[in-house]
């Protein structure tokens, strides 16, 4: 019902920055109505919340990324972003985009972020 495609991952040194993007398409629901989120899953670990942004623009962050990551959205471009600064090796994971409204929940395929020197 909605297709989510992430991009922007890659290899970065500790202390560096990356900006992830997630574009939504093929949705019957107006993009601005979704709560959008970024989650991540490291090897051997459970998926965890990174950040969310509601239809009204309210944001929520995991304690581990507060002050370093910023989630934003562009409802004209049907895109949600995750600006990641001061990256640490423990931020290494596959980052997945999520769209949620009511009982409906959709996921992208993910983009890999590797933080290593």
N, C-alpha and C positions, 0 to 999 in steps of 0.2 A: 504494500500500500504506500510505502515511501522507500525510496532508495537513498542510502547515505554513503557517500564516498569521501574517505579521509585522504589527506595528503600532507606533506611537509615534514615527515619523519626523516631520520638519518642519523649519522654519526656525528657527535659533537664532543668537544673536550669539556671536562669539569669547569664550571663557571661560565660556560657559554650559553647561548640562547637559541631557541627554535620557535617557529610559529606554525602551529598545526591549523589546518582548515578542514571543514566538513561541509560538503555541499549536499543539499537535499533536493530530490527530484521525484517526479511521478507520484506526487502526493495528492490525495483527494482533499486533504485538510490544508488550510492556509498555514504556511510555515510559521508565521508569527504566533500562532495559537499553541505551538508545541512548547513544552519545557525541554530544553536541549541540555545534554550533558556530555562530559568527557569522563571516561573510566580508563583504567589501565590494568594490565595483567602481566606480571613478571613471571619468568619461568618457575614452575613449581609452586606458585602462589595463587591465591584466590583473586578474582577480579575485585577491584576497589574503586570507589568513587574518587574522582579528582576534583571536579567542579560541575556545577549546574547553573543554568540561567533560565528564569521563568519567562512566560510570555510578557510579563510586566517589567522584566529587566532585573529582577532581584537575583542576586548571586549567592552561591554557597560554595565553600572550599573545604577540602580535607585539611586538617591541621598541618600535615606534612608539606603542603604547598603554599600555605597562606603567606602572602608577602612576596612570593616569587612568581606565581602563575596568575594570569588574568584571563578570564573567559569573557567573550563578547559575541554579539551577533549582529548580522546585517540582514534585516528582513526583506530588503529589496533584492539582495543577491541569494537569498535562501541559504545563508552560510553562517556557521558558527565557528569561532576561532578560539585557539588556546595559545596565548603568548606565554612562553616558558623562559624564564630568566634564572641566572645563577643555578644552572643545572648541576645535579649531583649524580654520582654513579648509581645511587639507589633509585633514581628516577628512570632507570633503564627498564623498558617494558613495551608491550604493544598497547597503543592508545586507541581506544574505541569510542566512536561517536554514538550517542543515543538520542532518540526522539521519543517523547512520551506525552500522551494526552489521554486522560481517563484510564481505561483498562488497556489501551493500545500502547505497544512498546516495540520499537524497531532499533536495530543495531547495524552499524557498518562493519566492514571486514577488518578494519584496524590499520594502523601505520606504526612501524617499529621505530622506537627512539632508543638509541644506544649512547650512553654517556661514558666515555672512556678516554684515557690519555694514551 
